[in-house]
Structures are given as structure tokens and as C-alpha cells.
């Protein structure tokens, strides 16, 4: 019987072109580009144009592209970054009661820092958020732009 992998929430297959590019970098360009010793140049040479390419693909500067080790770190970075970048504007975060701990734990931390966090209930059988929960939650949106 042929098996089909459907848990793309956890991980996904890697594109063969990406795997080949990574294989070359891991075999030949493994130097730490931030190191002060001889291996620095090799690492810089391989990744030199990549940040500019990613920045142009995302319509931002290369300095605005941040790499993380995974989803949990990215969630922490995004929530805390948005909170601390808001200045004097009030912070109201709306999430659900069943979010991943990488969302819930930073939300609890940000509550202690003064953020207001609304945890919307989820209708378990339908896995949906009841509209009355959304309607009764006061929303004060803000933009970081």
C-alpha cells in the first residue's frame, strides 16, 4: 500500500533544488561568515547575494530579513517584536485558547508587560471560533508601519 504524508503542519518535503544547493554549501562552504578566521570568506562568498535577493523578493531591505531556527522562535520574535515596537500605543493581542505554546507563552509574558490579551474560545466539534466571541471582543487595531 502506498503511504501519503499529510502532516505538513510539522514538516514538509524539501524541494530537490534546495537540497542540492544546501548540500553544496554544507560540503564546501561550511565556514562561519561571522568568524574572524580563514573560513569567513568562504561563508560570505556563498551567501553574499542571497540577502539582497530575498529582500527584493519581499520588497524590503536585506536588513529586514530575519532568519530563525523554526516556528516557535519566529512566533516569539514576531509577538514580542510587534509589542516592543509599538511605542506608546496600547497593545491588544487577540488569539485563541488552543494556540501552540509558542504563541500562548509569549502572550502571557506580554500580559505581564502591560498588553491586553483576549483568548477566544474554540468550538471543539467544529474547530471554529464562535462569531459571538469575536463580536464581544473589543478590537483596537494598530499598524507598525
Buried (B, 14 or more C-beta within 10 A) or exposed (E): EEEEEEEEEEEEEEEEEEEEEEEEBEEEBEBEBEEEEEBBEBBBEBEEEEBEEBBEEEEEEBEEBEEEEEEBEBBBEBBBEBBEEBEEEEBBBBBBEBBEEBBBBBBEBBEEEEBEBBBBEBEEEEEEBEEEBEEEEEEEEEEEE
